[in-house]
Amino acid sequence: MFRISKEFHFSASHRLDHLAPDHQCARLHGHNYIVVVELAAADLNRDGFVRDYHELAPLKAYLDESFDHRHLNDVLDVPSTAENLARHLFDWCRARWPETSAVKVSETPKTWAEYRP
């Protein structure tokens, strides 16, 4: 199996309103998010790629337009956790690139959430 990945960045705010009021994540705060999309294929295409990295440019545009410098509570219709964001972005990517095998989201240098079906 061949696997490729590409990293993207954006900054956004959010609140986890469903948590207890004294939980730090219930307060308004922001992150510099890192998103890594992974694509996998058993065979390479005729150019020797799983997929040309250039073809992933629409994800950069989507993140810039829909997420960068936005309040995630206004963008997502589920709690704005890294886990839910990973699932949302996985679904978006898989609809465009069937080779999408996972999406990872980092809110801090020490934390990652991954969605992989």
C-alpha positions as CSV (number, residue, x, y, z in Angstrom):
1,M,0.0,0.0,0.0
2,F,1.3,3.4,-0.9
3,R,0.5,6.4,1.4
4,I,1.0,10.1,0.9
5,S,0.1,13.0,3.2
6,K,0.0,16.7,3.1
7,E,-0.2,19.2,5.9
8,F,-2.3,22.4,6.0
9,H,-2.7,25.2,8.6
10,F,-5.4,27.6,9.7
11,S,-6.3,29.6,12.8
12,A,-9.7,29.7,14.4
13,S,-11.6,30.2,17.7
14,H,-14.2,28.0,19.3
15,R,-15.9,27.1,22.6
16,L,-17.1,23.7,23.7
17,D,-20.4,24.9,25.1
18,H,-21.5,21.5,26.2
19,L,-18.8,21.2,28.9
20,A,-19.1,22.4,32.4
21,P,-18.7,26.2,32.7
22,D,-15.5,25.8,34.8
23,H,-13.9,23.6,32.1
24,Q,-11.2,25.7,30.3
25,C,-12.4,24.6,26.9
26,A,-15.9,25.9,27.6
27,R,-14.4,29.4,27.5
28,L,-13.8,31.2,24.2
29,H,-10.3,30.3,22.9
30,G,-8.4,29.7,19.7
31,H,-5.9,27.4,18.2
32,N,-3.4,27.3,15.3
33,Y,-4.7,24.2,13.7
34,I,-2.7,21.7,11.7
35,V,-4.6,19.3,9.4
36,V,-2.9,16.4,7.7
37,V,-4.8,14.5,5.0
38,E,-3.6,11.0,4.1
39,L,-4.3,9.2,0.8
40,A,-3.6,5.6,0.1
41,A,-3.7,3.3,-2.9
42,A,-2.6,-0.2,-3.7
43,D,-1.2,0.9,-7.1
44,L,0.2,4.2,-8.4
45,N,-1.4,6.0,-11.3
46,R,0.3,6.3,-14.7
47,D,2.4,9.3,-13.4
48,G,3.7,7.2,-10.5
49,F,1.6,9.0,-7.9
50,V,-1.1,8.0,-5.4
51,R,-2.4,11.4,-6.4
52,D,-0.5,14.6,-7.4
53,Y,-0.1,16.8,-4.4
54,H,-1.2,19.8,-6.6
55,E,-4.6,18.2,-6.8
56,L,-5.1,18.8,-3.1
57,A,-5.2,22.6,-3.5
58,P,-9.0,22.7,-3.2
59,L,-8.5,21.6,0.5
60,K,-6.3,24.6,1.1
61,A,-8.9,26.8,-0.5
62,Y,-11.7,25.2,1.5
63,L,-9.8,25.7,4.8
64,D,-8.9,29.3,4.0
65,E,-12.5,30.2,3.0
66,S,-14.5,28.3,5.5
67,F,-12.3,27.9,8.6
68,D,-9.4,30.3,8.7
69,H,-10.0,33.1,11.2
70,R,-13.5,31.9,11.8
71,H,-15.4,30.9,14.9
72,L,-15.8,27.1,14.5
73,N,-19.1,27.0,16.5
74,D,-20.6,29.0,13.6
75,V,-19.1,26.7,10.9
76,L,-19.7,23.2,12.2
77,D,-23.1,21.8,13.2
78,V,-21.6,19.4,15.8
79,P,-19.4,20.3,18.8
80,S,-16.2,21.9,17.5
81,T,-13.9,19.2,18.9
82,A,-10.8,18.2,17.0
83,E,-12.4,14.8,16.6
84,N,-15.5,16.2,14.9
85,L,-13.4,18.5,12.7
86,A,-11.2,15.5,11.6
87,R,-14.4,13.6,10.6
88,H,-15.9,16.6,8.8
89,L,-12.7,17.1,6.8
90,F,-12.3,13.4,6.1
91,D,-15.8,13.4,4.6
92,W,-15.1,16.5,2.5
93,C,-11.9,15.0,1.2
94,R,-13.2,11.5,0.5
95,A,-16.0,13.0,-1.6
96,R,-13.3,14.5,-3.8
97,W,-10.5,12.0,-3.6
98,P,-11.6,8.4,-3.0
99,E,-8.1,7.5,-1.9
100,T,-8.5,9.6,1.3
101,S,-7.7,7.2,4.1
102,A,-7.4,9.5,7.1
103,V,-7.4,13.0,8.4
104,K,-5.6,14.2,11.5
105,V,-6.2,17.5,13.3
106,S,-3.9,19.1,15.9
107,E,-5.0,21.9,18.1
108,T,-1.7,22.1,20.1
109,P,1.8,20.8,19.5
110,K,1.1,17.9,21.9
111,T,-2.4,16.9,20.8
112,W,-3.8,15.1,17.7
113,A,-7.2,13.7,16.8
114,E,-7.5,11.3,13.8
115,Y,-10.5,10.0,11.8
116,R,-9.8,6.8,9.9
117,P,-12.7,4.6,9.0
